[in-house]
């Protein structure tokens, strides 16, 4: 009996490992975006044989979760998009989407929404503005370590001090890749708390500037989010900067009041 139990556990572990590989591959292709990845890239990333990679890819292609591009690379397919679209309705409420549109309409800028996921922030929403700066900065699905870029700094600044410090320590290695230090991030957080909004200068794209505020929605207490405008420095100069900050803060306050009424 014991031997059979071991075999059953082994089979279960094998299935879990396979599923983990499937989801890891989908996440990898999501990170690669339109560029996708070819079989050698996938084999190298996951340490698997070409035969295993082809078998896995063929299954996902047949199910339409990925597709093969003309250059023989692989990228996410229709079913992955469909799942993402369905999930986006959960993570971007109609009220938040409407607030983002109002900000974009009034400012002509692109507006982004970020949600905390552990030590990272994930861009879950986007509203395009008349001024087209988004393609150089961030898109839905972009993952950033908290502390990299003003949108994620706003999230960190909204955390209790002890939690924020722990996230900063956890992300220390990530900061080094972006040539900033833990002290730099702590300074950004301190400034954001003092001002009531986060501001960053080209943490990822040198020409970009970010203004961001956190969202405190009591009807979704498990979600930590931030909303930002990302544009060029010339677009936030002088009185316009105050106008943009006021837009973000007033919409964030209105969302907070509305969430309070629903609790």
PEDA-V290943 format. One record per residue. N is the residue number from 1. SS is DSSP state (h for helix, s for strand, l for the rest). PHI is phi as a letter, one per 20 degrees, with the letter a starting at -180 (999 if undefined). D_CENTER is the distance of its C-alpha to the mean C-alpha in Angstrom with 1 decimal. Layout:
# PEDA-V290943
n=N ss=SS phi=PHI d_center=D_CENTER
n=N ss=SS phi=PHI d_center=D_CENTER
This chain:
# PEDA-V290943
n=1 ss=l phi=999 d_center=47.6
n=2 ss=h phi=f d_center=45.6
n=3 ss=h phi=f d_center=45.2
n=4 ss=h phi=f d_center=43.9
n=5 ss=h phi=f d_center=41.4
n=6 ss=h phi=f d_center=40.1
n=7 ss=h phi=f d_center=39.8
n=8 ss=h phi=f d_center=37.9
n=9 ss=h phi=f d_center=35.4
n=10 ss=h phi=f d_center=35.2
n=11 ss=h phi=f d_center=34.5
n=12 ss=h phi=f d_center=31.8
n=13 ss=h phi=f d_center=30.1
n=14 ss=h phi=f d_center=30.4
n=15 ss=h phi=f d_center=28.7
n=16 ss=h phi=f d_center=25.8
n=17 ss=h phi=f d_center=25.5
n=18 ss=h phi=f d_center=25.5
n=19 ss=h phi=f d_center=22.8
n=20 ss=h phi=f d_center=20.6
n=21 ss=h phi=f d_center=21.3
n=22 ss=h phi=f d_center=20.5
n=23 ss=h phi=f d_center=17.0
n=24 ss=h phi=f d_center=16.4
n=25 ss=h phi=f d_center=17.7
n=26 ss=h phi=f d_center=15.6
n=27 ss=h phi=f d_center=12.3
n=28 ss=h phi=f d_center=14.1
n=29 ss=h phi=f d_center=15.0
n=30 ss=h phi=f d_center=11.6
n=31 ss=h phi=f d_center=10.6
n=32 ss=h phi=f d_center=14.0
n=33 ss=h phi=m d_center=13.5
n=34 ss=h phi=f d_center=16.8
n=35 ss=h phi=f d_center=18.4
n=36 ss=l phi=m d_center=18.4
n=37 ss=s phi=b d_center=20.5
n=38 ss=l phi=e d_center=24.2
n=39 ss=h phi=g d_center=26.1
n=40 ss=h phi=g d_center=27.0
n=41 ss=h phi=f d_center=23.3
n=42 ss=h phi=f d_center=22.6
n=43 ss=h phi=f d_center=25.8
n=44 ss=h phi=f d_center=25.1
n=45 ss=h phi=f d_center=21.5
n=46 ss=h phi=d d_center=22.7
n=47 ss=l phi=m d_center=26.4
n=48 ss=l phi=d d_center=27.9
n=49 ss=l phi=f d_center=31.0
n=50 ss=h phi=g d_center=30.9
n=51 ss=h phi=f d_center=32.7
n=52 ss=h phi=f d_center=30.1
n=53 ss=h phi=f d_center=27.3
n=54 ss=h phi=f d_center=29.3
n=55 ss=h phi=f d_center=30.0
n=56 ss=h phi=f d_center=26.4
n=57 ss=h phi=f d_center=25.3
n=58 ss=h phi=f d_center=28.3
n=59 ss=h phi=f d_center=27.6
n=60 ss=h phi=f d_center=24.0
n=61 ss=h phi=f d_center=25.5
n=62 ss=h phi=g d_center=28.3
n=63 ss=l phi=e d_center=25.9
n=64 ss=l phi=m d_center=23.9
n=65 ss=l phi=e d_center=20.5
n=66 ss=s phi=c d_center=20.7
n=67 ss=s phi=b d_center=23.1
n=68 ss=s phi=e d_center=25.1
n=69 ss=l phi=e d_center=25.0
n=70 ss=l phi=g d_center=28.2
n=71 ss=l phi=e d_center=27.8
n=72 ss=l phi=m d_center=27.7
n=73 ss=l phi=e d_center=24.1
n=74 ss=s phi=c d_center=21.8
n=75 ss=s phi=b d_center=18.7
n=76 ss=s phi=f d_center=17.1
n=77 ss=l phi=d d_center=19.7
n=78 ss=h phi=f d_center=20.5
n=79 ss=h phi=f d_center=20.2
n=80 ss=h phi=f d_center=16.6
n=81 ss=h phi=f d_center=15.9
n=82 ss=h phi=f d_center=18.0
n=83 ss=h phi=f d_center=16.3
n=84 ss=h phi=f d_center=12.9
n=85 ss=h phi=f d_center=14.8
n=86 ss=h phi=f d_center=16.5
n=87 ss=h phi=f d_center=13.5
n=88 ss=h phi=f d_center=12.0
n=89 ss=h phi=f d_center=15.3
n=90 ss=h phi=f d_center=14.8
n=91 ss=h phi=e d_center=11.5
n=92 ss=l phi=c d_center=12.6
n=93 ss=l phi=f d_center=16.2
n=94 ss=h phi=g d_center=18.9
n=95 ss=h phi=f d_center=19.6
n=96 ss=h phi=f d_center=16.1
n=97 ss=h phi=f d_center=16.1
n=98 ss=h phi=f d_center=19.6
n=99 ss=h phi=f d_center=18.9
n=100 ss=h phi=f d_center=16.3
n=101 ss=h phi=f d_center=19.0
n=102 ss=h phi=f d_center=21.7
n=103 ss=h phi=f d_center=20.0
n=104 ss=h phi=f d_center=19.4
n=105 ss=h phi=f d_center=23.0
n=106 ss=h phi=f d_center=24.5
n=107 ss=h phi=d d_center=22.8
n=108 ss=l phi=m d_center=22.4
n=109 ss=l phi=d d_center=19.0
n=110 ss=l phi=e d_center=15.6
n=111 ss=s phi=d d_center=13.5
n=112 ss=s phi=c d_center=9.8
n=113 ss=s phi=c d_center=8.3
n=114 ss=s phi=c d_center=5.7
n=115 ss=s phi=c d_center=6.5
n=116 ss=s phi=f d_center=7.8
n=117 ss=s phi=c d_center=8.2
n=118 ss=l phi=m d_center=11.2
n=119 ss=l phi=e d_center=11.1
n=120 ss=s phi=d d_center=7.4
n=121 ss=s phi=c d_center=4.7
n=122 ss=s phi=d d_center=1.6
n=123 ss=s phi=f d_center=3.1
n=124 ss=s phi=d d_center=5.9
n=125 ss=s phi=b d_center=8.8
n=126 ss=s phi=b d_center=10.8
n=127 ss=s phi=c d_center=14.5
n=128 ss=l phi=f d_center=16.5
n=129 ss=l phi=d d_center=19.3
n=130 ss=l phi=f d_center=22.6
n=131 ss=l phi=e d_center=21.7
n=132 ss=l phi=e d_center=19.6
n=133 ss=l phi=d d_center=17.3
n=134 ss=h phi=f d_center=13.9
n=135 ss=h phi=f d_center=14.8
n=136 ss=h phi=e d_center=15.1
n=137 ss=l phi=c d_center=11.9
n=138 ss=l phi=b d_center=8.5
n=139 ss=l phi=b d_center=8.1
n=140 ss=l phi=g d_center=6.6
n=141 ss=l phi=o d_center=5.0
n=142 ss=l phi=f d_center=4.2
n=143 ss=s phi=d d_center=3.8
n=144 ss=s phi=c d_center=6.0
n=145 ss=s phi=f d_center=9.0
n=146 ss=l phi=g d_center=9.8
n=147 ss=l phi=o d_center=12.5
n=148 ss=l phi=d d_center=11.4
n=149 ss=l phi=n d_center=11.4
n=150 ss=h phi=f d_center=12.7
n=151 ss=h phi=f d_center=9.8
n=152 ss=h phi=f d_center=9.0
n=153 ss=h phi=f d_center=12.8
n=154 ss=h phi=f d_center=13.4
n=155 ss=h phi=f d_center=11.7
n=156 ss=h phi=f d_center=13.9
n=157 ss=h phi=f d_center=16.9
n=158 ss=h phi=e d_center=16.9
n=159 ss=l phi=f d_center=17.3
n=160 ss=l phi=g d_center=21.0
n=161 ss=h phi=g d_center=22.2
n=162 ss=h phi=f d_center=22.8
n=163 ss=h phi=f d_center=19.4
n=164 ss=h phi=f d_center=17.8
n=165 ss=h phi=f d_center=20.4
n=166 ss=h phi=f d_center=19.6
n=167 ss=h phi=f d_center=15.9
n=168 ss=h phi=f d_center=17.2
n=169 ss=h phi=f d_center=19.8
n=170 ss=h phi=f d_center=17.5
n=171 ss=l phi=e d_center=15.3
n=172 ss=h phi=g d_center=18.6
n=173 ss=h phi=f d_center=18.6
n=174 ss=h phi=f d_center=15.2
n=175 ss=h phi=f d_center=16.5
n=176 ss=h phi=g d_center=19.6
n=177 ss=h phi=f d_center=17.9
n=178 ss=l phi=e d_center=16.8
n=179 ss=l phi=m d_center=20.4
n=180 ss=l phi=c d_center=19.8
n=181 ss=l phi=d d_center=21.3
n=182 ss=h phi=f d_center=20.7
n=183 ss=h phi=f d_center=23.2
n=184 ss=h phi=g d_center=21.3
n=185 ss=h phi=f d_center=18.3
n=186 ss=h phi=f d_center=20.8
n=187 ss=h phi=f d_center=22.4
n=188 ss=h phi=f d_center=19.4
n=189 ss=h phi=f d_center=18.8
n=190 ss=h phi=f d_center=22.6
n=191 ss=h phi=f d_center=22.7
n=192 ss=h phi=f d_center=19.9
n=193 ss=h phi=f d_center=21.8
n=194 ss=h phi=f d_center=25.0
n=195 ss=h phi=e d_center=24.0
n=196 ss=l phi=n d_center=21.9
n=197 ss=l phi=a d_center=19.0
n=198 ss=s phi=d d_center=16.9
n=199 ss=s phi=c d_center=17.8
n=200 ss=s phi=c d_center=16.9
n=201 ss=s phi=d d_center=18.7
n=202 ss=l phi=l d_center=17.1
n=203 ss=l phi=f d_center=15.2
n=204 ss=l phi=d d_center=13.6
n=205 ss=l phi=d d_center=15.8
n=206 ss=l phi=g d_center=19.3
n=207 ss=l phi=e d_center=20.2
n=208 ss=s phi=e d_center=17.3
n=209 ss=s phi=c d_center=17.6
n=210 ss=s phi=c d_center=15.2
n=211 ss=s phi=d d_center=16.4
n=212 ss=s phi=b d_center=14.4
n=213 ss=s phi=c d_center=15.5
n=214 ss=s phi=e d_center=14.5
n=215 ss=s phi=d d_center=15.3
n=216 ss=l phi=d d_center=17.9
n=217 ss=l phi=d d_center=18.5
n=218 ss=h phi=f d_center=21.3
n=219 ss=h phi=f d_center=21.3
n=220 ss=h phi=b d_center=18.0
n=221 ss=l phi=f d_center=18.6
n=222 ss=l phi=f d_center=16.3
n=223 ss=l phi=e d_center=13.2
n=224 ss=l phi=d d_center=12.1
n=225 ss=s phi=c d_center=10.3
n=226 ss=s phi=b d_center=10.7
n=227 ss=s phi=c d_center=11.8
n=228 ss=s phi=b d_center=12.6
n=229 ss=s phi=d d_center=14.9
n=230 ss=s phi=c d_center=14.4
n=231 ss=s phi=b d_center=17.7
n=232 ss=s phi=e d_center=20.7
n=233 ss=h phi=g d_center=22.8
n=234 ss=h phi=f d_center=25.8
n=235 ss=h phi=e d_center=24.0
n=236 ss=h phi=c d_center=23.7
n=237 ss=l phi=f d_center=27.1
n=238 ss=l phi=m d_center=29.9
n=239 ss=h phi=f d_center=30.0
n=240 ss=h phi=f d_center=27.1
n=241 ss=h phi=f d_center=24.7
n=242 ss=h phi=f d_center=26.3
n=243 ss=h phi=f d_center=26.0
n=244 ss=h phi=f d_center=22.2
n=245 ss=h phi=f d_center=21.8
n=246 ss=h phi=f d_center=24.2
n=247 ss=h phi=g d_center=22.3
n=248 ss=h phi=f d_center=19.0
n=249 ss=h phi=f d_center=21.1
n=250 ss=h phi=f d_center=23.4
n=251 ss=h phi=f d_center=20.9
n=252 ss=h phi=f d_center=19.0
n=253 ss=h phi=f d_center=22.6
n=254 ss=h phi=f d_center=23.6
n=255 ss=h phi=f d_center=20.7
n=256 ss=h phi=f d_center=21.7
n=257 ss=h phi=f d_center=25.3
n=258 ss=h phi=f d_center=24.7
n=259 ss=h phi=f d_center=22.9
n=260 ss=h phi=f d_center=25.8
n=261 ss=h phi=f d_center=28.3
n=262 ss=h phi=e d_center=26.8
n=263 ss=l phi=e d_center=27.0
